[in-house]
Amino acid sequence: MRHFDRDSSGPLYILTGIAGDVGRPKWKQHPLDVYVIPDREASNYMTMTVTPNQLVVKAFLADGTQIDESVIEK
């Protein structure tokens, strides 16, 4: 993200889970979002694999279904 636009030269923001009260109004798709899980109350987790030249972050549902992945190469 750079200057409020998606840009591969800017920082990568990775968010998982939700914050705050889930009883609030439903999540709305934002134009900068790459992926939003269909059920915002579904449990999920992330893994991170680090090598000398690469960082891989994956997001999964509780049942093991992969829902997203980001790779950063050095």
Wavefront OBJ file of the C-alpha trace (Angstrom):
o trace
v 0.000 0.000 0.000
v 1.327 3.423 -0.896
v -0.559 6.729 -0.963
v -3.794 4.857 -0.145
v -3.504 2.643 -3.242
v -2.464 -0.986 -3.617
v 1.198 -0.876 -4.641
v 3.774 -3.684 -4.478
v 6.532 -1.168 -3.622
v 4.753 -0.137 -0.417
v 4.399 -2.013 2.886
v 2.315 -5.183 3.097
v -0.331 -5.218 5.835
v -1.462 -8.668 6.967
v -4.470 -8.905 9.282
v -6.126 -11.977 10.675
v -9.125 -12.399 12.910
v -11.329 -9.607 14.082
v -10.984 -6.889 16.666
v -13.632 -5.418 18.913
v -17.246 -6.340 19.378
v -18.522 -8.824 16.755
v -22.053 -7.545 17.390
v -21.273 -4.321 15.565
v -22.367 -3.761 11.942
v -21.081 -6.349 9.476
v -17.675 -5.985 7.810
v -17.801 -4.154 4.505
v -15.529 -4.921 1.559
v -12.996 -2.127 1.070
v -11.401 -1.464 -2.343
v -7.897 -2.029 -0.903
v -8.786 -5.425 0.586
v -7.373 -8.373 -1.319
v -9.416 -10.957 0.560
v -12.115 -10.905 3.226
v -13.222 -14.186 4.775
v -16.929 -14.886 4.076
v -17.783 -15.565 7.739
v -16.056 -12.929 9.845
v -16.727 -14.896 13.030
v -14.975 -18.050 11.757
v -11.868 -19.054 13.691
v -8.645 -18.823 11.730
v -4.902 -18.957 12.233
v -1.706 -18.015 10.413
v 1.629 -19.691 9.829
v 4.887 -17.992 8.920
v 7.813 -19.681 7.183
v 11.114 -17.814 7.053
v 14.129 -18.713 4.928
v 17.198 -16.590 4.160
v 15.501 -15.225 1.026
v 11.775 -15.565 1.610
v 8.957 -14.941 4.076
v 5.726 -16.899 3.511
v 2.595 -16.124 5.541
v -0.472 -18.351 5.126
v -3.940 -18.006 6.656
v -6.153 -21.027 7.369
v -9.635 -21.740 8.668
v -9.857 -23.904 11.795
v -10.483 -26.984 9.615
v -7.165 -26.462 7.774
v -8.580 -24.881 4.604
v -6.082 -22.315 3.297
v -7.778 -18.965 2.672
v -4.859 -16.670 1.800
v -1.097 -16.525 1.270
v 1.509 -13.760 0.942
v 5.118 -14.237 -0.134
v 7.851 -11.653 0.314
v 11.169 -12.302 -1.419
v 14.461 -10.677 -0.548
l 1 2 3 4 5 6 7 8 9 10 11 12 13 14 15 16 17 18 19 20 21 22 23 24 25 26 27 28 29 30 31 32 33 34 35 36 37 38 39 40 41 42 43 44 45 46 47 48 49 50 51 52 53 54 55 56 57 58 59 60 61 62 63 64 65 66 67 68 69 70 71 72 73 74
